[in-house]
Every structure is written in C-alpha cells, then in structure tokens.
Amino acid sequence: MTPQDYEYLRKLLKERSGLDLSADKQYLVESRLVPLARKESLAGIPELVQKMKVGAEALTAEVVEAMTTNETFFFRDKLPFDHLKEAVLPALAQARAARRSLRIWCAASSTGQEPYSIAMCLKEAGAMLAGWRTEIVATDLSLAVLEKSKAGIFSQFEVQRGLPIQMLVKYFTQNGELWQLNADIRSMVQHRQLNLLQDFSHLGTFDVIFCRNVLIYFDQDTKAKIFERISRMLEPDGVLALGAAESVVGITNAFKPYPDRRGLYRPNAAPTVVRPGIATLVPQAPRSIASAR
C-alpha cells in the first residue's frame, strides 16, 4: 500500500464514518482490507483503491464497513447497566408516571448485545414498568451487524461474554451450539441504519441515550458536534451513558455529570461548545416526545 493510497483511505473513512486514523495505522487498514481485496479478486489494496476511485460505490461501502470496529458484548463494563437499574429507571419511572412511556436510543449498537442488555434490564424492572410503552431504538452504520442483531442469534462464546447465567436461561433458547433471544426481548428493539455524521434529529427525543465506545474513534471537533446534537435529543432530565474511557470534559459543556454515577451525564439547559479560547452558545431545539416511525 502506497502512502498515497493510505491517505486516500484515511480521508474517505473520516468523511464517511468519522473514523480518524492516525498516520501509523497502516497495519490496521491492511489487516481489514487485504481479505476484502482477495474476496473481490483483486491483487491488493492499490487495486482496491483504484476500483473505488472509478466509482464502485458498493465496494466503497464494503470498505467502510470492514473498517468499522464492532467489538461488543452483553452488559459491557457492567457499571452503566447497574446505574440504569438502580438509579435511572427508578427516577424516570417516577418522573414519567403520568406518561407511562420510555424511549431509549442505543447508538452504534453493533450486533445487538448492548440494546438487548438494556431490554433485559427493562424486563427485570418488573412491576415498576408494568403496562408502560417502552421503546428501544438500536442504530448502526453497518447493515450487516444490524441484520445479525435483528436475528438475535449468538454463539456460545458470545453469550459467555458478560451475560449472567440466570439471564441466559431465562431469556434465551438453545439451538445446537447457538442461542437465540426469546421473541419478547427481540420485539422490544427497533433497528435502523444510521450514520452519526449525518442528521439524526428524525429519531425524535429520548429519555436515555447509550452512546458508548464509538466517539473515541472521532476527532475532537466531530465529537463536539455530535454531543451538541445528542443534547438536543434528550429530555431535560434525560440521561446520556458513555463508555468507560470516555468523557465530555474538554469537549463540550452540553452535558453535566449525573450525581454520583460515573459515566452518566445530563443535558445542560444552555450548552456551550468548548473551543480553544471560544465558548459558543448553542440554542436548545424545541423538545417533542413524538417518535419517528
């Protein structure tokens, strides 16, 4: 792979997916794209790039998908799900008692372990949410992982990563070496393809947003813009959950920490964007609980 080919791929991946590759990540590109080149009967990455340049849009989409990291597992990092069960759901159940509905967005949902972990938390809430309308919207850039998520079928290895044995027995049915989530859990999750770089206001507003372990791949400016847009999609008392290694500090003032719950944030009433030497007021968009269908 020539330096020119790598620069072309870096620019394309940043424009299409937000992935911000540093100059020393050629090995990662080669490990992901050489198998794709072989599948397309191409000699290597230079030939792959050349074919993309002449307008092979389907191939370009495959390249972006191949470079997208889809690492995930059930109840990943555990703490956000403990917070959801112990603090967030009880508080929202009280605040939404008249409305009796909850909307949760799982951004970059990958193969489904995270949104289904959320769904199981809602099921485990039992009487607290009995008779409520609950909606979980799972979005991802990759159609392939969304299709896998819809099926709700996981290998023995996948169900052994983070899933408590009692939940495996309670919510899954075994079929040979595979396990399928029961239909009642699968039906709680809606799947939609979505690129976080593009407008996502059509999804409506949410009570809880899980946006974990995806923005770490974006540059600071892109992160700030996405945080600003996410803040407008949360109810004033809504909650944003980030990954264990993520924070809004130094990026945006659109959120403030949720009291005593690490990794959780609430929207500020009038967020400002953190820029070197600049603080720009971002007006809040009118809020609506209407869901996009």
SEVORO-659253 format. One record per residue (C-alpha): residue in one letter; x, y, z. Coordinates in pm, whole numbers, padded with zeros to 5 digits, always signed. Layout:
aXYZ...
end
This chain:
m+00000+00000+00000t+00148+00334-00106p+00140+00644+00116q-00098+00800-00139d-00337+00504-00111y-00332+00525+00266e-00405+00899+00263y-00694+00841+00023l-00839+00578+00258r-00785+00794+00567k-00973+01084+00410l-01255+00865+00279l-01305+00687+00612k-01316+01014+00803e-01572+01162+00562r-01793+00852+00550s-01778+00719+00906g-01593+00969+01125l-01309+00720+01180d-00996+00928+01242l-00695+00709+01162s-00353+00828+01271a-00056+00812+01036d+00074+00488+01191k-00235+00269+01140q-00143+00117+00801y-00124-00225+00964l-00486-00197+01074v-00600-00100+00724e-00406-00387+00571s-00544-00644+00817r-00902-00536+00742l-00885-00466+00369v-00649-00730+00225p-00915-01004+00284l-01173-00780+00116a-00943-00728-00184r-00899-01104-00217k-01274-01157-00200e-01311-00909-00487s-01039-01099-00684l-00806-00800-00664a-00431-00826-00617g-00416-00596-00317i-00507-00264-00163p-00371-00045-00450e-00609-00222-00689l-00890-00189-00435v-00832+00186-00411q-00819+00220-00788k-01153+00044-00825m-01306+00270-00559k-01181+00580-00739v-01370+00493-01056g-01699+00498-00871a-01754+00149-00725e-01993+00272-00457a-02090-00074-00334l-01722-00159-00284t-01664+00170-00102a-01947+00085+00136e-01787-00256+00200v-01453-00087+00277v-01617+00145+00531e-01798-00149+00690a-01480-00358+00705m-01300-00076+00887t-01575-00023+01142t-01495-00171+01482n-01784-00385+01608e-01642-00509+01937t-01925-00558+02185f-02059-00798+02447f-02351-00832+02686f-02356-00590+02983r-02022-00447+02874d-01843-00274+03165k-02143-00370+03386l-02149-00031+03569p-02376+00158+03323f-02635-00120+03346d-02616-00116+03726h-02674+00260+03711l-02967+00206+03474k-03134-00042+03710e-03050+00125+04042a-03087+00497+03965v-03201+00589+03615l-03508+00369+03573p-03650+00436+03924a-03607+00813+03874l-03765+00807+03528a-04047+00579+03645q-04140+00845+03897a-04093+01139+03658r-04288+00970+03375a-04568+00828+03591a-04834+01027+03406r-04695+00949+03061r-04607+00585+03130s-04363+00560+02841l-03987+00549+02791r-03772+00590+02482i-03411+00470+02479w-03161+00509+02194c-02862+00278+02162a-02625+00441+01913a-02360+00227+01739s-02548-00081+01856s-02332-00329+01661t-02453-00692+01673g-02714-00620+01941q-02563-00717+02274e-02598-00367+02417p-02961-00290+02318y-03065-00640+02425s-02887-00591+02758i-03095-00275+02802a-03410-00468+02707m-03336-00731+02972c-03287-00455+03230l-03632-00320+03145k-03781-00669+03175e-03611-00718+03510a-03768-00391+03634g-04092-00590+03654a-04384-00414+03825m-04210-00075+03815l-04269-00054+03437a-04567-00289+03406g-04810-00161+03143w-04566+00102+03016r-04483+00164+02650t-04108+00114+02621e-03916+00167+02300i-03551+00087+02234v-03407+00218+01907a-03082+00049+01800t-02884+00219+01524d-02560+00138+01346l-02377+00234+01028s-02339-00131+00925l-02634-00314+00773a-02459-00648+00829v-02441-00610+01207l-02799-00481+01219e-02919-00794+01040k-02734-01011+01291s-02882-00811+01574k-03236-00849+01439a-03196-01227+01432g-03086-01229+01797i-02877-01545+01746f-02548-01570+01933s-02270-01825+01966q-02168-01997+02288f-01866-01765+02302e-02085-01454+02264v-02331-01550+02539q-02044-01633+02774r-01909-01276+02748g-02079-01075+03021l-02419-01246+03024p-02521-01381+03368i-02616-01748+03351q-02960-01680+03504m-03041-01439+03220l-02918-01686+02960v-03156-01949+03096k-03442-01701+03137y-03428-01512+02807f-03263-01744+02552t-03348-02070+02376q-03067-02307+02281n-03048-02449+01931g-02746-02676+01897e-02438-02464+01959l-02630-02139+01914w-02857-01939+02143q-03149-01724+02029l-03307-01447+02231n-03671-01507+02300a-03918-01319+02081d-04045-01097+02364i-03698-00948+02413r-03626-00916+02041s-03955-00733+01987m-03852-00460+02232v-03577-00337+01997q-03621-00147+01670h-03328-00148+01426r-03235+00136+01192q-02928+00215+00984l-02776+00548+01086n-02454+00740+01031l-02374+00962+01331l-02207+01212+01096q-02544+01280+00935d-02859+01440+01075f-03039+01211+01322s-03299+01451+01462h-03571+01250+01283l-03539+00984+01554g-03722+01213+01795t-03627+01271+02158f-03528+01018+02421d-03522+00965+02794v-03194+00770+02782i-02918+00757+02519f-02640+00499+02523c-02356+00624+02300r-02069+00412+02422n-01728+00330+02277v-01787+00489+01937l-01692+00856+01967i-01341+00755+02081y-01263+00696+01713f-01360+01053+01612d-01158+01375+01628q-01239+01638+01889d-01434+01869+01659t-01654+01585+01533k-01715+01465+01890a-01821+01816+01996k-02070+01849+01711i-02224+01508+01781f-02252+01583+02153e-02430+01910+02071r-02685+01732+01852i-02734+01450+02103s-02803+01703+02380r-03099+01839+02182m-03247+01489+02158l-03252+01424+02531e-03539+01525+02755p-03427+01793+03007d-03399+01525+03278g-03275+01258+03036v-02951+01063+03072l-02654+01003+02841a-02432+00697+02904l-02077+00698+02767g-01810+00429+02761a-01574+00361+03049a-01286+00550+02885e-01498+00839+02755s-01585+01182+02893v-01732+01514+02781v-01463+01708+02972g-01272+01944+02747i-01500+01869+02452t-01840+02023+02528n-02040+02184+02805a-02362+02044+02660f-02370+01793+02948k-02314+01785+03320p-02230+01476+03528y-02515+01272+03673p-02475+01289+04054d-02262+01006+04196r-02292+00789+03884r-01969+00773+03687g-02014+00766+03308l-02365+00917+03314y-02448+01273+03207r-02747+01506+03186p-02801+01785+02934n-02723+02140+03040a-03004+02390+02987a-02793+02607+02755p-02485+02411+02645t-02169+02572+02517v-01915+02418+02285v-01559+02401+02409r-01318+02553+02158p-00967+02688+02223g-01039+03039+02354i-01403+03034+02237a-01732+02946+02406t-02026+02944+02165l-02381+02931+02297v-02587+02656+02137p-02963+02723+02145q-03182+02435+02254a-03421+02299+01993p-03788+02262+02093r-03845+01924+02257s-04103+01672+02145i-04183+01322+02262a-04310+01223+01919s-04128+00918+01792a-04015+00870+01433r-04184+00572+01277
end
